[in-house]
Structure formats: structure tokens, C-alpha cells
Amino acid sequence: MNSADWALSQDIRPQTAYRWYRTGKMPVQAPKAGQLILVRDLASEDPQHGSSLGYARVSSSDQKQDLDRQVARVLAFATEHGYSVDRVVTEVGSALNGHRRKVL
């Protein structure tokens, strides 16, 4: 939810929540997405609500070694932001090796 809605649900003025965000005193996670400040209140979330999924994809089979690096980056991002990943899905975009005669 956005920070103004969160503030009103907590009986706080939106200006106070914005000041907390600017000064780094926000009591919940609040990343900025464009002009919006999105609030993620971990205490109010139901941990059994659903599952999370990590997804990594490469375009061709000759990039398979990059797939492991991408999975590591996705898992590092999730851990850094407090997410638990229940499952990881990987995909190779095509069965071709990138050295097609029509492309060359």
C-alpha cells in the first residue's frame, strides 16, 4: 500500500509518515517506486498467505552458465529484502545455441 494509506490506517498523518521516510525513521519497509512510497508492513502480513517464487531465464543454451549467476542474484536480493523464496524456476529461452545459419 502507499505510505499515505498506511499512515491513515495507523492513525498517523501522511505528512508525518513522509517525514519519517525522508529522515530514515520509518518503522516499516518502504521502498520508493517512481513517485510512490510503498509500505510493506511485515507485522501485519500472514506468513501462510502464499508462496514466493524466484525466476531466472536466459535466451539460449550457450548462456546456461549465466543461469546459475542469475539465480544467485535473485536469491541474494530476496534475502537482503527479507523475502523467503519457496521455489526457484529456471528457463532456457530456446533449444538453439545462438549460432544459427540464418542469423550469421
Buried (B, 14 or more C-beta within 10 A) or exposed (E): EBBBEBBEEEEBEBEEBBEBBEEEEBEBEBEEEEEEBBBBBEEEEEEEEEEEEBEBEBEBBEBEEEBEEBBEEBBEEBEEEEBEBEEEEBEBEEEEEEEEEEEE
